[in-house]
Amino acid sequence: LHIPVMKDEVLKLWLPNNNALDNNDNDNKSKPIHLIDGTIGVAGHTLAAIQSSTQQQNDIKVLGIDRDPEALSKARKRMEKELDNKSNEEDDEYAEIEDVEEAAVPSNAESSRVTLHLGSFADISPGLLSLYSFPLKVHGILMDCGMNSFQIDNKQRGFSFRQHGPLDMRFDITTQSHKIHPGQSHRKIQPKATTARDIVNTWSAANLSALFQKFADEPYADEIAQSIVEWRSNEQKREKKAPTGIRTTLELRYVVEDCIASIHADMGIEPKEYFPPKKFYAMWRAPTKRLPKRTKDKLIKRYAERKPRHANHVMRVFQALRMEVNDELLHIRS
């Protein structure tokens, strides 16, 4: 069950108060409240706004925007169920979306109140509002920048260092160009195909360090960046076939943990026994031959369940990579 964060506080700021809606004006009573949810996610705040407005007998229309087609699909299914009291069978929580365009198309049941748009809040413009028959002046715009909880929970998306998954971190996993809608001053920032794996395996130590400082204020940015480069360089020397680099979330977490533990040991802050155990090292760098799959799977499971060491440093590295992969500051500035 997804519970929207600070629901009451958000609605107080997002929804117009009674003074803003002149209830003595009969003409105004027939006009709906127009809201924009710039990061609709799984529609928690949008549903709360609709339910609140319904209780006050106010008509409402919401334009829900999200860069993640999976989020739009979940939002659409949730609204179908909760707004129309449908007892839909539970869908696989992280089922693949077969048709990206389908994810952004609302059902007939919800379309009178909610319109879904696959894109960014940076797309908001007169052209976009005109496209969806929204007025140029709306009553409220909500943006909740960052990740959605379901993105963190799905290990295949690569956002969490507590689960074993591919080092991806894209909000839009399709990376296909969205349609540029006609209309006045309407713009569309195109998604990139770059993943976090691409960055950690191709960027120089200097560029990685600058990234960790810029987006995360990481105090050991230089050391972590150098450890990442050394780790992938050692693989190139060991592998007879083409090296694969750092591929997973847990492998990157290990590199960062090992780096910080080494720094702390040299400074006398913590003893060397706090290093990540070398048995976990064998998951990626077996000393002689590769580990049997069953043995490796057991080690990966144990490492994922192990309490992260130096979690703040690992968290900052993951944050910086996510922000770069998704051009988050560019969308905010736009």
Secondary structure by P-SEA (a helix, b strand, c coil): cccccaaaaaaaacccccccccccccccccbbbbbbccccccaaaaaaaaaaaaaaccccccbbbbccaaaaaaaaaaaacccccccccccccccccccccccccccccccccbbbbccccccccaaaaaaacccccccccccccccccccccccccccccccccccccccccccccccccccccccccccccccaaaaaccccaaaaaaaaaacccccaaaaaaaaaaaaaaaaaacccccccccccaaaaaaaaaaaaaaaaaaacccccccccccccccccccccccccaaaaaaaaaaaaaccccaaaaaaaaaaaaaaaaaaaaaaaac
